[in-house]
Amino acid sequence: MTFRHLACSALRRRLILSAAALCLTLPSAFAQAQAQTQTQAYPNRAVRWIVPFAVGTAPDLLARVAAQQLSAQWGQPVIVVNRAGAGGSVGAAEVAKAAPDGYTLLVTGSSSYAAALPPQAKAPAGPGEGLTPVAHLADAANVLLVPMALPVKNVKDLIALAKRKPGELNFASGGNGTLAHLTGEAFNQQAGIVTTHIPYRVTSMAMPDLIAGNVHLMFDSLASGLPHVQAGRLRALAVTGRVRSVQTPELATLAESGVTGLSGFESVAWFGLFGPAGLPPAVVNKLSAEINTAVQAKNLREQLLKLGAEAAQAGSPARFNALIEADSERWNRLIRERKINQE
């Protein structure tokens, strides 16, 4: 075989190998281009937001005002669907099993995420494994409420009364393991008092007993509690946020109460958006950017304030995930220290 033949043969082999390599890379390149195109076009149809609680609850109301804003931004309907049950687990499970395409998402809050309580440590309520944190929507502090008949005017008075009558005062919540319950336990711990927890099926069921003085205090949302304060049925002693609420600037925080043990007190519910595990990073980032835009809209911020919530600061999915992990660890530590059970 001549040198010329050898050169031609080598050239043919190189051409064949190059063609083969091109055939192998084309599907991958095509898939990447297709995924990029789909992300750029997202959403091109209706998006479902699953709320794992009943209509009229805080996550539901917040989801509906945020969905309205996103619908306007996208030009696509955002449909809110309620899947209540098992402390938020039913709705979370539905989203966890959904296709990871960004068209089925979960809107929930920290009250359903805080921690698993014994004896159900293997079945925590709310989002967890199988879900991807996407965006932080809003935050909401609670307000400490007492009946008008209780002889206290401020937080110091309440703590003094509780210390004079250890175990005789009680506090209500919407159920074991809810944020209101854990906030009450944190208050007991940091104030150095003993009050007895009285769980109700939902917070609204506790309100008549609180007004009547059958229970002595409760941590409730501003949206739910303030109307009773304004009507003269209940007294508000403090808010649980790190700073005062823009809705009640005259109402001090627990940290400002002058009680040493409460100097760092904070209990704020967060609300956020989650997708199934495996949600493409491009979709997660696009959703996060869209939510950041939505929560800065004046109309949405005003509607959130009416619900007792404040729009979250713009942030990344990683920052939201860090908030979740820190919050969960904090409440789990409290549960261990206080030996809180579901019974």
ABEGO torsion letter per residue (X at the ends): XBAAAAAAAAAAAAAAAAAAAAAAAAAAAAAAAAAAAAAAAOBABBBBBBBABBBGBAAAAAAAAAAAAAAAAAGBBBBBBBBBEGGGAAAAAAAAABBBAGABBBBBBAAAAABBBOAAAABBBEBBBGBBBABBABBBBBBBBBBAABBBABAAAAAAAAAABBGABBBBBAEBGBAAAAAAAAAAAAAGBBBBBBBBABAAAAAAAAAAGABABBBBBAAAAAAAAAAGABBBABBABABBBAABAABBBAAAAGBAAAAABBBBBBBBBBBBBGBBAAAAAAAAAAAAAAAABAAAAAAAAAAGBBBBBBBBAAAAAAAAAAAAAAAAAAAAAAGBBAX
